[in-house]
Amino acid sequence: MSLDLSAEEAAAVVALITRTISDNRYALSRRIRTLKAILAKLRPEPVREPLPAPKVYAPPRATAARRRRRS
C-alpha cells in the first residue's frame, strides 16, 4: 500500500503519531509498538557511524616497578 501524501500531510500524520505515543501511559503496548513502527517508516532515523574500537591498555611491566623501588 502506498500513500501519496504532501509534505504538509505527512508532517501532520507524524505529529499526530508522535503526540499519541508520548501521551500514552503504556509505552510497551502492542498499539504503541505498531505506531512506533509506522513512525519509523514515515521518518526513518539517520544512519549513525559506529563507535571506534575501545583502546586496549597493557598492564605495566615488572621492570618499571623494580626501577621505582631502587630510587
C-alpha positions as semicolon CSV with decimal commas, in nm:
position;residue;x (nm);y (nm);z (nm)
1;M;0,000;0,000;0,000
2;S;0,142;0,334;-0,099
3;L;0,025;0,666;0,038
4;D;0,064;0,975;-0,174
5;L;0,092;1,245;0,094
6;S;0,210;1,600;0,053
7;A;0,483;1,724;0,287
8;E;0,221;1,907;0,493
9;E;0,002;1,599;0,529
10;A;0,298;1,378;0,618
11;A;0,409;1,627;0,885
12;A;0,057;1,626;1,032
13;V;0,049;1,246;1,045
14;V;0,396;1,234;1,206
15;A;0,292;1,496;1,464
16;L;-0,027;1,306;1,548
17;I;0,154;0,972;1,589
18;T;0,431;1,134;1,795
19;R;0,178;1,302;2,026
20;T;-0,019;0,978;2,063
21;I;0,297;0,787;2,157
22;S;0,414;1,048;2,408
23;D;0,071;1,082;2,575
24;N;0,020;0,708;2,621
25;R;0,096;0,563;2,962
26;Y;0,168;0,208;2,836
27;A;0,484;0,250;2,628
28;L;0,526;-0,121;2,558
29;S;0,171;-0,195;2,445
30;R;0,110;-0,356;2,108
31;R;-0,066;-0,043;1,982
32;I;0,227;0,185;2,067
33;R;0,481;-0,057;1,919
34;T;0,277;-0,056;1,596
35;L;0,265;0,324;1,594
36;K;0,643;0,341;1,651
37;A;0,697;0,107;1,356
38;I;0,476;0,326;1,137
39;L;0,661;0,636;1,255
40;A;0,995;0,473;1,168
41;K;0,869;0,418;0,813
42;L;0,747;0,776;0,777
43;R;1,051;0,935;0,938
44;P;1,350;0,700;0,929
45;E;1,632;0,757;1,178
46;P;1,962;0,879;1,032
47;V;2,233;0,617;1,000
48;R;2,484;0,654;1,281
49;E;2,854;0,592;1,244
50;P;2,981;0,302;1,454
51;L;3,181;0,385;1,765
52;P;3,558;0,345;1,742
53;A;3,706;0,029;1,889
54;P;3,796;0,063;2,257
55;K;4,164;0,113;2,335
56;V;4,343;-0,180;2,491
57;Y;4,575;-0,085;2,775
58;A;4,854;-0,327;2,862
59;P;4,943;-0,374;3,228
60;P;5,271;-0,213;3,338
61;R;5,581;-0,422;3,302
62;A;5,760;-0,560;3,608
63;T;6,084;-0,374;3,520
64;A;5,917;-0,038;3,580
65;A;5,824;-0,144;3,935
66;R;6,185;-0,250;4,005
67;R;6,316;0,087;3,888
68;R;6,085;0,271;4,125
69;R;6,192;0,065;4,424
70;R;6,565;0,131;4,369
71;S;6,529;0,508;4,369
